[in-house]
Structures are given as C-alpha cells and as structure tokens.
Amino acid sequence: MSTATNVEATAVNTIEWLAAGSTTIVVPVYQRQYRWDIGGCEQLLTDIRAVAREDEAHRHFIGSILSAESPADAAADLVLIDGQQRITTLMLLVAALHHSIKDTDPALAAELERVLVRQDDPSRTKLRPHDAWAELYESVVLERRGDTDRESRFDDNYAFFRSQVHVEDVPQIWRGLQKLEHVSITLGAAANAQQIFESLNSTGEPLRDHELIHNYILMGLTHAEQLDVEARFWLPIEQHTGQAIGAFWRHYLVMTTGRELAANGEHGVYSAFRQSFPRVDVEHLQADAAIWRHYAEIYGILLDPSQESDAEIARQLRYVNTFGRAGYPLVMKVYSDYARGIVGRDELIRVLEWIQALYLRRTLVNLPNERLIARLCRARSEGHESLVRAFARITPSDERVSAVLKYSELPYAEYVLGRLEGVDDPSDLDVEHIVPAAPGDTWSGDDLRRWSEFTDDEQNSHRALAPTLGNLTLLEPSLAQRVFGAPYPVKRAEAYARSSVPATRELEEVTSWGTAAITQRTVRLTADLLRIWARPALPEIDDDGLTPILDAVRRRGWPAGWDREFEYIEYRGERWEVFDVRHLFNRVFRRAWTDTREAAVSYCANHGGPIYGEMAWKGQWDELDESHFLYMGWDSNYMMNAVQGVLEESGIATEVFVKYSYIAGVM
C-alpha cells in the first residue's frame, strides 16, 4: 500500500496542540474575516461545560483543522487554511479565562498563557490574524485596551465569555477545554490546498435538526440501549410523523417552551431541544421519550384526521388543516389533554373553532398569521380564561370583518362556502362566480341589458364584487361546465335550480343579478360567517397586529434594515418611539434598573450580565450609575434574548408589545 507524502493527518488533543512550543499559526490574507456570533460562542461554551462534567474517558471532537507548512523564512510554523473561526474563538475563551484568574491563581494562569502567547516572545500571540485584524485581536488577547479605539467581533465575543465565566468556574471550563480533540491535517509543499479545502467544506449533505436530535439522544447510550430506544421510541415517532418529522419537533418545542422557533436552517430547533433536555441518559430518557411518542401519535392524527374515530373532531381537524400546520402546537396540547381525560370533547372542539376563526378573520383583514401560536400556548398554560382572552385580543372584531367582506376577495373560498352552505366535503364541487370574473359581451343579469351596454362604472363595480362573498356559491362541475359564461337567467334555470347544494338552489328565487343582489346576499352570509367563525365573547380590544415581546423575532447579526425594524414599542401602556433592538435593549434595561431593580439584578446574576460593576473590558458601555454599567457590545440576537429575559424575570413581559414596520417584513 502506498503512503501519502503531502498530507499528514493526526488525531490530537486541541489544547496540547495549541500549547506546544512549536505551534504558531498565521491566518493568510485570503481568509474571510472572523465572524462567529454570540450564538456560536454560547454553543461552544455549553459543549465545553458538558464534557467537563463527564468522566475522564469522555472527549469532545471539534472537527478537522487544515494547515500548511509555511516557507522556511516565514514568521510562523503553520498557515491556517481551514479552522480559523473555531481556533480564534477558542483563543478568545482561553483569554477570558486567563484574565479572570491571573491575579488569583498564578499556576493556572501560566497554563492558560502557554496557549495564548509565544514562548520566545510573550508580547506576541500564538495565533496571528492577517494584518488588517491582527492589532484588534492582540488588543483583546493581550489586554492592550489603549492600543486601539476600533471595536470588532473579537471584542464582542470576548466580552460574552467574560460575562459568562466566574472565577470559580475557570478550573471546570479549563478541564473541559483539555478534553477537546481534532484531526490536524498538515499539507506538504506539493499538496493542493484549495482542492483539499473544497473537499472538506462542500461535500456531503448537512444534518437536519431532527437528525441532530436523533444523534444527540442515542450517542451517549450503549449499543443495546440504542437498539432499545430506537425500536420503542424513535421508530414509532418516525412512523407517526413521516416526512413531517422535522416539523413535529419544531411544533413540539413551541408547545413546550411557549416560544417561536424559526425554521431557517440555523439549527434553532436542535438548540432548543438541547436546552429543554440537557441530559438524555437512560434514566431521564425513558420518561421523556414516552411523552415524545405520545405527541407523535397525536401529530399523525393531525396530519391525517381520518385516523380520528370521532366524526366531529375529525371534521374540525380537517378544517384546521385548511390553514396549514401553524396551529399544531396548540392543537397537540389540547388534544393530548382531551385524550388523557383532562378536558372534555366540547373544549377541544371549541379551541379548534377558535383557531379557524383566528386565521380566517386575520386573513380577511390582511393581518399576518405568523408568530401567534406560541403566545396562545403560553396563555393556555396559565388557564382557560387566559387562553380565551388571548384569542379575543388577536382575533379581529365583527365590525372589521364585516367591513372587509363587502369589497374584498374571499380567501379559502371552498372551505368557507362549504361551511356556510352545509357541505361537509366541498372538494368535489366548483366555486362558482355568479357574475363571471371576466364577463363576455353577451352576459346579462336580467336578460334586459347586455354587458356591452353597461357603463364603465357599472362594469368596474361588477368586476370588483365578482370575487366577494355575496357573488360566490358551490356548484357541481358538470353543471358549471354546461353554463360557463352564460347570462344569469340561463345559469339560474339550467344550473342553480338543478344543484344538490341547498344554498345554490335558493338562487332560483332571485330573478335578476347585479350589484344590489350581491350586496344583499353578502349582508346575509356575513351574519352567518360571524356566527360560525365566532370571536370569543369578551370585551378585549383587537390589538391591530401588535406582537408580544416574548414572540419578537430574534435575528442573527445585523441584517439590512435593522435600524428601522419597529414602528413603535408599547411598554405597559406607554408608546415608545423606539425603532431598533439596540435602542430597545438600552431603554428596557435602564427602565428595569429604575423600576424593577431586584429582578434586573437577579437576571444579570443568572445570565452573567449585561449589567456589571465595572467596565472590565474594552467595548461600548453605558453608565447606569457611578458603580453600575450596561455593556452595549452584544449582537442583535443576544440583545433581544436579554430584553425578553429581564422582562420575564420582572413579571411584566405580557404588558410589552412591539409593532413591526413594513421593513421588518422583508428582513
């Protein structure tokens, strides 16, 4: 067997590899800028803490690090080709540990320093980004706070690590760091670095959230335990949810956490799962997995309501599916309570009706239907009355719906007409426009005047009302085809009078058809629509699209338009002219420091900030008083999390809402 001569790959301990006297690394000019965000840092620190708690046999693999031998006259031993982001972040964490204990634990500080700086010159770091960023990086790692006023991602991520690391935590985190391993791939002079880099980074299919969850559940078990869990729990979950297994996990976690989770490829579902289930050993797994399987069985029924034995519940589940699967988290919870005898059949059906009314009414008045269900799940956890109030507040009023129905196109026409006209399954019927959407010149509503004789205003009025509620009905396809485009008197005699749909047959009694007849029918059907899709009868004010702060979007980085994301903030009845998350973060924490200081202190103690007793590192600070400072160097995602967290800690999150601007809709 031949041996590779230009590629050397070795499994190594990461910290030993970095601390070795022979390891100094330079990042080449062509590398992208360092861009790990706080979310990535948080995950890394979580993994390190987790492996630190395990016994000595456990290790944590961080992937491969690709480097090349440097020319003989270079200032570094290795040129880093792939792994810059991970290595730089590890160095920032080690720097945060070092600076936390350098005055209290000289021995440990010396071990940490071996990783950070060159043995032959302690004023130089072992990792050197290329010249555009080297000064910024060294100002952080070497604590040269006066060297530069420029701020960078190095500062922000270092600040996050400093905020999360207490002096007493350092030994444990250092223990976890020493358990990191990677494959060190070193290229010789004749190796094709670009080809190898592309092979490492662009082949294979990324794991999806449910695949990561599967691996996470099974990885720490013995082979026999894995087979048992796979057979008794995971395979039934897959069988019940099928291709929708990824959506199942997202909806399950929305149900249990009461928080929205974006399905945007950022592994937010997997992260939420790990936070909800930090330990998945056999002892914890048996009980948890039985619950997951229970909800997967329910999810299968929601996907295919024909599995439900109760005909009325099955019918209501089919109706809910008209609007997609967004309502599933709430339906899963209520259905589970019904299945376990906690609530009765009537309450389950009532909630299913409220969900339909919510989505239909909001669609009619052109309000978004996203990011609603988590707040309803939270409300239900507080009791039935809280759920009713929550539905009432986000379901548009009868007055708004009535006004819109007169002139707007009817959404979900087949479903709406089916319920209005008493047709259980309208899928075999056509939605019939009594006045055609595009009448021909010979069309007439009364056999007296043809379409070509109508004035422009009359034609425009008829066209505008053609897709509205009063001009629509259900009709058998064979009858619809027979009278397609025909004048109303022909349709009335040849189709409507022969229809099996009672509401369509009633049109036989209407001798002529035009705008007046459409308006009269709209008024009558609107009354029926408001009765069938009823809003909970409570004196709650329709919130006009306000979003509770706990459902506010947490965005990664700073996307275009972030500075005009909000129209305003409603804070406990006050209207704040606040347009971006940085301003919101500052104002909420300043207000918390004034109004609910005990809760603010508790939140900061549990989360490592963002209020500190000193300006302990370089960055953006705001002074709250002479001995307390608010750090402002976080990213957008961290800031929104902190805003939500401190308001929840203060017990006032339900009284704070955001009104998104039109810009936020395209961010």
For each residue, the residues with C-beta under 8 A, 3 or more apart:
1:
2:
3:
4: 7 8
5: 188 190
6: 187 188 189 190 191
7: 4 185 186 187 188 191 196
8: 4 185 186 188
9: 64 183 184 185 186
10: 183 184 186
11: 181 182 183 184
12: 16 17 181 182 183 184
13: 16 17 178 180 181
14: 17 18 62 90 177 180 181 182
15: 18 19 115 177 178 180
16: 12 13 19 20
17: 12 13 14 20 23 182 184
18: 14 15 23 87 90 91 115 126
19: 15 16 23 111 114 115
20: 16 17 23
21: 119
22: 77
23: 17 18 19 20 77 78 126
24: 75 76 77 78 118 126 127 128
25: 67 76 77 78 79 80 87 126 127 128
26: 70 74 75 76 78 79 80 128 130
27: 31 80 84 88 127 128 129 130
28: 31 79 80 81 130
29: 130 131
30:
31: 27 28 80 84 130
32: 35 84
33: 133 153
34: 84 85 88 129 133 137 152 153 154
35: 32 85 153
36: 40 41 85 88 89 153 157
37: 40 41 153 157 556 557 635 637
38: 41 42 156 157 160 634 635 637 638
39: 42 43 271 556 635 637 638
40: 36 37 43 44 85 89
41: 36 37 38 44 45 89 92 93 157 160 161
42: 38 39 45 46 160 164
43: 39 40 46 47 271
44: 40 41 47 48 89 90 93
45: 41 42 48 49 93 161 164 173
46: 42 43 49 50 274
47: 43 44 50 51 60 176
48: 44 45 51 52 60 93 173 176 177 180
49: 45 46 52 53 172 173 176
50: 46 47 53 54 60 176 278
51: 47 48 54 58 59 60 176 179 180
52: 48 49 172 173 175 176 179
53: 49 50 172
54: 50 51 57 58 179
55: 58
56:
57: 54
58: 51 54 55 179
59: 51 179 180 181
60: 47 48 50 51 176 179 180 181
61: 180 181 182
62: 14 86 180 181 182
63: 83 86 182 183
64: 9 82 83 182 183 184 185 200
65: 80 82 83 86 87 182 183 184 185
66: 80 81 82 83 185 187 193 196 197 200
67: 25 78 79 80 81 83 184 185 186 187
68: 78 79 81 186 187 191 193
69: 77 78 79 186 187 188 189
70: 26 74 76 77 78 79
71: 74
72:
73:
74: 26 70 71 79
75: 24 26 128
76: 24 25 26 70 79 128
77: 22 23 24 25 69 70
78: 23 24 25 26 67 68 69 70 186
79: 25 26 28 67 68 69 70 74 76
80: 25 26 27 28 31 65 66 67 83 84 87 127
81: 28 66 67 68 187 193 196 197
82: 64 65 66 197 200 201
83: 63 64 65 66 67 80 86 87 182
84: 27 31 32 34 80 87 88 129
85: 34 35 36 40 88 89
86: 62 63 65 83 89 90
87: 18 25 65 80 83 84 90 91 127
88: 27 34 36 84 85 91 92 127 129 137 154
89: 36 40 41 44 85 86 92 93 157
90: 14 18 44 86 87 93 94 177 180
91: 18 87 88 94 95 115 116 125 126 127 141
92: 41 88 89 95 96 140 141 154 157 158 161
93: 41 44 45 48 89 90 96 97 161 173 177
94: 90 91 97 98 112 115 116 177
95: 91 92 98 99 116 140 141 158 161
96: 92 93 99 100 158 161 162 165
97: 93 94 100 101 112 161 165 170 173 174
98: 94 95 101 102 109 112 113 116
99: 95 96 102 143 162
100: 96 97 162 165 166 167 170
101: 97 98 104 105 108 109 112 167 170
102: 98 99 105 106 109
103:
104: 101 167
105: 101 102 108 109 170
106: 102 109 110
107: 110 111
108: 101 105 111 112 170 171 174
109: 98 101 102 105 106 112 113
110: 106 107 113 114
111: 19 107 108 114 115 174
112: 94 97 98 101 108 109 115 116 174
113: 98 109 110 116 117 122
114: 19 110 111 117 119
115: 15 18 19 91 94 111 112 126
116: 91 94 95 98 112 113 125 126 141
117: 113 114 121 122 123 124 125 126 142
118: 24 121 122 124 125 126
119: 21 114 122
120:
121: 117 118 124
122: 113 117 118 119
123: 117 142
124: 117 118 121 128 138
125: 91 116 117 118 128 137 138 141 142
126: 18 23 24 25 91 115 116 117 118
127: 24 25 27 80 87 88 91 137
128: 24 25 26 27 75 76 124 125 134 137 138
129: 27 34 84 88 132 133 134 136 137
130: 26 27 28 29 31 133 134
131: 29 134
132: 129
133: 33 34 129 130 136 137 152 154
134: 128 129 130 131 137 138
135: 138 139 147 148
136: 129 133 139 140 148 150 152 154 155
137: 34 88 125 127 128 129 133 134 140 141 152 154
138: 124 125 128 134 135 141 142 144 147
139: 135 136 142 143 144 145 147 148 618
140: 92 95 136 137 143 152 154 155 158 617 618
141: 91 92 95 116 125 137 138
142: 117 123 125 138 139
143: 99 139 140
144: 138 139 147 148
145: 139 617 618
146:
147: 135 138 139 144
148: 135 136 139 144
149:
150: 136
151: 155 156 618 619 620 633
152: 34 133 136 137 140 155 156
153: 33 34 35 36 37 156 157
154: 34 88 92 133 136 137 140 157 158
155: 136 140 151 152 158 159 617 618 619 633
156: 38 151 152 153 159 160 619 633 634 635
157: 36 37 38 41 89 92 153 154 160 161
158: 92 95 96 140 154 155 161 162 617
159: 155 156 162 163 617 619 631 633 634
160: 38 41 42 156 157 163 164 634 638
161: 41 45 92 93 95 96 97 157 158 164 165
162: 96 99 100 158 159 165 616 617
163: 159 160 608 609 610 612 631
164: 42 45 160 161 608
165: 96 97 100 161 162 169 170 173 608
166: 100 169 170 608
167: 100 101 104 170
168: 171
169: 165 166 172 173
170: 97 100 101 105 108 165 166 167 173 174
171: 108 168 174 175
172: 49 52 53 169 175 176
173: 45 48 49 52 93 97 165 169 170 176 177
174: 97 108 111 112 170 171 177 178
175: 52 171 172 178 179
176: 47 48 49 50 51 52 60 172 173 179 180
177: 14 15 48 90 93 94 173 174 180
178: 13 15 174 175
179: 51 52 54 58 59 60 175 176
180: 13 14 15 48 51 59 60 61 62 90 176 177
181: 11 12 13 14 59 60 61 62
182: 11 12 14 17 61 62 63 64 65 83
183: 9 10 11 12 63 64 65
184: 9 10 11 12 17 64 65 67
185: 7 8 9 64 65 66 67 196
186: 7 8 9 10 67 68 69 78
187: 6 7 66 67 68 69 81 191 193 196
188: 5 6 7 8 69 191
189: 6 69
190: 5 6
191: 6 7 68 187 188 196
192: 195 196
193: 66 68 81 187 196 197
194: 197 198
195: 192 198 199
196: 7 66 81 185 187 191 192 193 199 200
197: 66 81 82 193 194 200 201
198: 194 195 201 202
199: 195 196 202 203
200: 64 66 82 196 197 203
201: 82 197 198
202: 198 199
203: 199 200
204:
205:
206:
207: 211 212 215
208: 211 212 246
209: 212 213 246 249 250 267 268 269 270 273
210: 213 214 245 246 248 249 269
211: 207 208 214 215
212: 207 208 209 215 216 267 270
213: 209 210 216 217 249 269 270 273
214: 210 211 217 218 234
215: 207 211 212 218 219
216: 212 213 219 270 273 274 280
217: 213 214 229 234 280 285 289
218: 214 215 221 226 229 230 234
219: 215 216
220: 280 281
221: 218 225 226 229 281 282 285
222: 225 226
223: 226 227
224: 227 228
225: 221 222 228 229 282
226: 218 221 222 223 229 230
227: 223 224 230 231
228: 224 225 231 232
229: 217 218 221 225 226 232 233 234 285 289
230: 218 226 227 233 234 235
231: 227 228 234 235
232: 228 229 236 289 293
233: 229 230 236 237 289 290 292 293
234: 214 217 218 229 230 231 237 238 289
235: 230 231 238 239
236: 232 233 239 240 293 296 297
237: 233 234 240 241 245 248 292 293 296
238: 234 235 241 242 245
239: 235 236 242 300
240: 236 237 293 296 297 299 300
241: 237 238 244 245 247 248 296 299 300 303
242: 238 239 245 300 303
243:
244: 241 247 248 299 303 325
245: 210 237 238 241 242 248 249
246: 208 209 210 249 250 263 269
247: 241 244 250 251 263 325 328
248: 210 237 241 244 245 251 252 295 296 299
249: 209 210 213 245 246 252 253 269 273
250: 209 246 247 253 254 261 263 269
251: 247 248 254 255 299 325 328 329 332
252: 248 249 255 256 292 295 299 329 332
253: 249 250 256 257 261 269 272 273 276
254: 250 251 257 258 259 260 261 329 373 374 377
255: 251 252 258 295 329 330 332 333 377
256: 252 253 276
257: 253 254 261 272 276 374
258: 254 255 374 375 377 378 381 550
259: 254 272 374 550 551
260: 254 371 373 374 551
261: 250 253 254 257 268 269 272
262: 266 268 553 554
263: 246 247 250 268 269
264: 268
265:
266: 262 556
267: 209 212 270 271
268: 209 261 262 263 264 271 272
269: 209 210 213 246 249 250 253 261 263 272 273
270: 209 212 213 216 267 273 274
271: 39 43 267 268 274 275
272: 253 257 259 261 268 269 275 276
273: 209 213 216 249 253 269 270 276 277
274: 46 216 270 271 277 278
275: 271 272 278
276: 253 256 257 272 273
277: 273 274 280 284 288
278: 50 274 275
279: 284
280: 216 217 220 277 284 285 288
281: 220 221 284 285
282: 221 225 285 286
283: 286
284: 277 279 280 281 287 288
285: 217 221 229 280 281 282 288 289
286: 282 283 289 290
287: 284 290 291
288: 277 280 284 285 291 292
289: 217 229 232 233 234 285 286 292 293
290: 233 286 287 293 294
291: 287 288 294 295
292: 233 237 252 288 289 295 296
293: 232 233 236 237 240 289 290 296 297
294: 290 291 297 298 336
295: 248 252 255 291 292 298 299 332 336
296: 236 237 240 241 248 292 293 299 300
297: 236 240 293 294 300 301
298: 294 295 301 302 332 335 336 339
299: 240 241 244 248 251 252 295 296 302 303 328 332
300: 239 240 241 242 296 297 303 304 307
301: 297 298 304 305 307 308 317 335
302: 298 299 305 317 320 321 325 328 331 332 335
303: 241 242 244 299 300
304: 300 301 307
305: 301 302 308 313 314 315 317 318 321
306: 314
307: 300 301 304
308: 301 305 313 314 317
309: 314
310: 313 314 345
311: 314 315
312: 315 316 349
313: 305 308 310 316 317 345 348 349 352
314: 305 306 308 309 310 311 317 318
315: 305 311 312 318 319 424
316: 312 313 319 320 349 352 353 356
317: 301 302 305 308 313 314 320 321 331 352
318: 305 314 315 321 322
319: 315 316 322 352 356 415 419
320: 302 316 317 323 327 331 352 355 356
321: 302 305 317 318 324 325
322: 318 319 356 412 415
323: 320 326 327 355 356 359 360 369 412
324: 321 327
325: 244 247 251 302 321 328
326: 323 359 369 370 372 373
327: 320 323 324 330 331 355 359 373
328: 247 251 299 302 325 331 332 373
329: 251 252 254 255 332 333 373 374 377
330: 255 327 333 334 351 355 373 376 377 380
331: 302 317 320 327 328 334 335 351 352 355
332: 251 252 255 295 298 299 302 328 329 335 336
333: 255 329 330 336 337 377 380
334: 330 331 337 338 343 347 348 351 352 380
335: 298 301 302 331 332 338 339 348
336: 294 295 298 332 333 339 340
337: 333 334 340 342 343 348
338: 334 335 341 342 343 344 345 347 348
339: 298 335 336
340: 336 337
341: 338
342: 337 338
343: 334 337 338 347 348
344: 338 347 348
345: 310 313 338 348 349
346: 349 350
347: 334 338 343 344 350 351 384
348: 313 334 335 337 338 343 344 345 351 352
349: 312 313 316 345 346 352 353
350: 346 347 353 354
351: 330 331 334 347 348 354 355 387
352: 313 316 317 319 320 331 334 348 349 355 356
353: 316 349 350 356 357 533 534
354: 350 351 357 358 391 395 536
355: 320 323 327 330 331 351 352 358 359
356: 316 319 320 322 323 352 353 359 360 533
357: 353 354 360 361 395 533 534 535
358: 354 355 361 362 369 372 391 394 395
359: 323 326 327 355 356 362 363 369
360: 323 356 357 363 364 411 412 416 533
361: 357 358 364 365 395 396 400 401 533 535
362: 358 359 365 367 368 369 394 395 396
363: 359 360 366 367 369 411 412
364: 360 361 396 401 404 405 408 411
365: 361 362 396 400 401 404
366: 363 404
367: 362 363 396 544 545
368: 362 371 545 665
369: 323 326 358 359 362 363 372
370: 326
371: 260 368 374 375 547 551 553
372: 326 358 369 375 376 394 551
373: 254 260 326 327 328 329 330 376 377
374: 254 257 258 259 260 329 371 377 378 550 551
375: 258 371 372 378 379 390 394 548 550 551
376: 330 372 373 379 380 387 390 391
377: 254 255 258 329 330 333 373 374 380 381
378: 258 374 375 381 382 550
379: 375 376 382 386 387 389 390
380: 330 333 334 376 377 383 384 386 387
381: 258 377 378
382: 378 379 386 387
383: 380 386 387
384: 347 380 387 388
385: 388 389
386: 379 380 382 383 389 390
387: 351 376 379 380 382 383 384 390 391
388: 384 385 391 392 536 538
389: 379 385 386 392 393 536 538 540
390: 375 376 379 386 387 393 394
391: 354 358 376 387 388 394 395 535 536
392: 388 389 395 535 536 538 540
393: 389 390 540 541 542 543
394: 358 362 372 375 390 391 542 543
395: 354 357 358 361 362 391 392 535 536 542
396: 361 362 364 365 367 400 401 535 542
397: 400 401 535 542
398: 401 402 530 535
399: 402 403
400: 361 365 396 397 403 404 542
401: 361 364 365 396 397 398 404 405 526 529 530
402: 398 399 405 406 526 530
403: 399 400 406
404: 364 365 366 400 401 407 408
405: 364 401 402 408 410 468 469 522 526 529
406: 402 403 468 519 522
407: 404 464 465 468
408: 364 404 405 468
409: 467 468
410: 405 413 416 467 468 469 472
411: 360 363 364 416
412: 322 323 360 363 415 416
413: 410 416 417 431 472
414: 417 418 426 427 429 431 474
415: 319 322 412 418 419 426
416: 360 410 411 412 413 419 420 469 529
417: 413 414 420 421 423 426 431 472 473 474
418: 414 415 421 423 424 425 426 429 474
419: 319 415 416 422 423 532
420: 416 417 503 525 528 529 532
421: 417 418 426 473 474 501 502 503 504
422: 419 502 503
423: 417 418 419 426 429 474 501
424: 315 418
425: 418 428
426: 414 415 417 418 421 423 429 474
427: 414
428: 425 476 477
429: 414 418 423 426 474 475 476 477 501
430: 474 475 476 477 480
431: 413 414 417 472 473 474
432: 472 473 474 475 480 495 504
433: 436 437 466 467 471 472
434: 471 472 473 488 491 507 513 518
435: 439 443 445 462 465 466 471 488 513 514 518
436: 433 439 440 443 466 485
437: 433 463 466 467
438: 463
439: 435 436 443 451 459 462 485
440: 436 443 451 485
441: 450 451 452
442: 450 451 452 487
443: 435 436 439 440 450 451 485 486 487 488
444: 447 448 449 450 451 487 488 489
445: 435 449 487 488 512 513 514 517
446: 449 488 489 511 512 513 514
447: 444 487 489
448: 444
449: 444 445 446 453 454
450: 441 442 443 444 453 454
451: 439 440 441 442 443 444 454 459
452: 441 442
453: 449 450
454: 449 450 451 458 459 462
455: 458 459
456: 459 460
457: 460 461
458: 454 455 461 462 515
459: 439 451 454 455 456 462 463
460: 456 457 463 464
461: 457 458 464 465 515
462: 435 439 454 458 459 465 466 514 515
463: 437 438 459 460 466
464: 407 460 461 468
465: 407 435 461 462 468 470 471 515 518 519
466: 433 435 436 437 462 463 471
467: 409 410 433 437 471 472
468: 405 406 407 408 409 410 464 465 471 472 518 522
469: 405 410 416 472 521 522 525 526 529
470: 465 517 518 519 520 521 522 523 525
471: 433 434 435 465 466 467 468 518 521
472: 410 413 417 431 432 433 434 467 468 469
473: 417 421 431 432 434 496 501 503 504 507
474: 414 417 418 421 423 426 429 430 431 432 499 501 503 504
475: 429 430 432 479 480 495 496 499 501 504
476: 428 429 430 479 480 499 500 501
477: 428 429 430 480 481
478: 481 482
479: 475 476 482 483 494 495 498 499
480: 430 432 475 476 477 483 484 495
481: 477 478 484
482: 478 479 494 495
483: 479 480 486 490 491 494 495
484: 480 481
485: 436 439 440 443
486: 443 483 490 491 494
487: 442 443 444 445 447 490 491
488: 434 435 443 444 445 446 491 492 512 513
489: 444 446 447 492 493 512
490: 483 486 487 493 494
491: 434 483 486 487 488 494 495 496
492: 488 489 495 496 497 507 508 510 513
493: 489 490 496 497 508
494: 479 482 483 486 490 491 497 498
495: 432 475 479 480 482 483 491 492 498 499
496: 473 475 491 492 493 499 504 505 507 508
497: 492 493 494 505 508
498: 479 494 495
499: 474 475 476 479 495 496 504 505
500: 476 505
501: 421 423 429 473 474 475 476 504 505
502: 421 422 505 506
503: 420 421 422 473 474 506
504: 421 432 473 474 475 496 499 501 507
505: 496 497 499 500 501 502 508
506: 502 503 509 510
507: 434 473 492 496 504 510
508: 492 493 496 497 505
509: 506
510: 492 506 507 513 517
511: 446
512: 445 446 488 489 517
513: 434 435 445 446 488 492 510 517 518
514: 435 445 446 462 517 518
515: 458 461 462 465 518 519
516: 519 520
517: 445 470 510 512 513 514 520 521
518: 434 435 465 468 470 471 513 514 515 521 522
519: 406 465 470 515 516 522 523
520: 470 516 517 523 524
521: 469 470 471 517 518 524 525
522: 405 406 468 469 470 518 519 525 526
523: 470 519 520 526 527
524: 520 521 527 528
525: 420 469 470 521 522 528 529
526: 401 402 405 469 522 523 529 530
527: 523 524 530 531
528: 420 524 525 531 532
529: 401 405 416 420 469 525 526 532 533
530: 398 401 402 526 527 533 534
531: 527 528 534
532: 419 420 528 529
533: 353 356 357 360 361 529 530
534: 353 357 530 531 537
535: 357 361 391 392 395 396 397 398
536: 354 388 389 391 392 395 540
537: 534
538: 388 389 392
539:
540: 389 392 393 536
541: 393
542: 393 394 395 396 397 400
543: 393 394 546 657
544: 367
545: 367 368 659 660
546: 543 570 657 658 659
547: 371 551 552 657 658 659 660
548: 375 551 552 653 654 656 657
549: 552 643 644 647 653 656 657 658
550: 258 259 374 375 378 644 647 648 653 654
551: 259 260 371 372 374 375 547 548
552: 547 548 549 640 643 644 658
553: 262 371 640 664 667
554: 262 636 637 640 641
555: 558 559 562 581 636 637 640 667
556: 37 39 266 635 636 637
557: 37 635 636 637
558: 555 562 635 636
559: 555 562 636 667
560: 667
561: 564 565 663 664 666 667
562: 555 558 559 565 580 581 636 667
563: 579 580
564: 561 579 580 661 663
565: 561 562 579 580 581 660 661 663 664 667
566: 569 578 579 580 584 658 659 660 661 664
567: 579 659 660 661
568: 575 576 577 578 659
569: 566 575 576 578 584 656 657 658 659
570: 546 573 574 575 576 656 657 658 659
571: 574 575 576 588 591 655 656
572: 652 655 656
573: 570 655
574: 570 571
575: 568 569 570 571
576: 568 569 570 571 584 587
577: 568
578: 566 568 569 583 584 587
579: 563 564 565 566 567 583 661
580: 562 563 564 565 566 583 584
581: 555 562 565 584 585 636 639 640 643
582: 585 586 632 636 639
583: 578 579 580 586 587
584: 566 569 576 578 580 581 587 588 639 640 643 658
585: 581 582 588 589 632 634 639 640 642 643
586: 582 583 589 590 622 630 632
587: 576 578 583 584 590 591
588: 571 584 585 591 592 643 646 647 656
589: 585 586 592 593 600 610 611 624 630 642 643 646
590: 586 587 593 594 622 624 630
591: 571 587 588 594 595
592: 588 589 595 596 597 599 600 603 646 647 650
593: 589 590 597 600 611 624 625 628 630
594: 590 591 597
595: 591 592 650
596: 592 599 600 650 651 652
597: 592 593 594 600 601
598: 601 602
599: 592 596 602 603 646 649 650 651
600: 589 592 593 596 597 603 604 611 646 649 650
601: 597 598 604 605 611
602: 598 599 605 606 649
603: 592 599 600 606 607 642 645 646 649
604: 600 601 607 608 609 610 611 612
605: 601 602
606: 602 603
607: 603 604 642 645
608: 163 164 165 166 604
609: 163 604 612 631
610: 163 589 604 630 631 634 642
611: 589 593 600 601 604 624 628 629 630 631
612: 163 604 609 615 616 628 629 631
613: 627 628 629
614: 629
615: 612 621 629
616: 162 612
617: 140 145 155 158 159 162
618: 139 140 145 151 155
619: 151 155 156 159 631 632 633
620: 151 631 632 633
621: 615 629 630 631 632
622: 586 590 629 630 632
623: 626 628 629 630
624: 589 590 593 611 628 629 630
625: 593 628
626: 623
627: 613
628: 593 611 612 613 623 624 625
629: 611 612 613 614 615 621 622 623 624
630: 586 589 590 593 610 611 621 622 623 624
631: 159 163 609 610 611 612 619 620 621 634
632: 582 585 586 619 620 621 622
633: 151 155 156 159 619 620
634: 38 156 159 160 585 610 631 638 639 642
635: 37 38 39 156 556 557 558 638 639
636: 554 555 556 557 558 559 562 581 582 639 640
637: 37 38 39 554 555 556 557 640 641
638: 38 39 160 634 635 641 642
639: 581 582 584 585 634 635 636 642 643
640: 552 553 554 555 581 584 585 636 637 643 644
641: 554 637 638 644 645
642: 585 589 603 607 610 634 638 639 645 646
643: 549 552 581 584 585 588 589 639 640 646 647
644: 549 550 552 640 641 647 648 653
645: 603 607 641 642 648 649
646: 588 589 592 599 600 603 642 643 649 650
647: 549 550 588 592 643 644 650 652 653 656
648: 550 644 645 651 653
649: 599 600 602 603 645 646
650: 592 595 596 599 600 646 647 653
651: 596 599 648
652: 572 596 647 655 656
653: 548 549 550 644 647 648 650 656
654: 548 550
655: 571 572 573 652
656: 548 549 569 570 571 572 588 647 652 653
657: 543 546 547 548 549 569 570
658: 546 547 549 552 566 569 570 584
659: 545 546 547 566 567 568 569 570
660: 545 547 565 566 567 664 665
661: 564 565 566 567 579 664
662: 665 666
663: 561 564 565 666 667
664: 553 561 565 566 660 661 667
665: 368 660 662
666: 561 662 663
667: 553 555 559 560 561 562 565 663 664
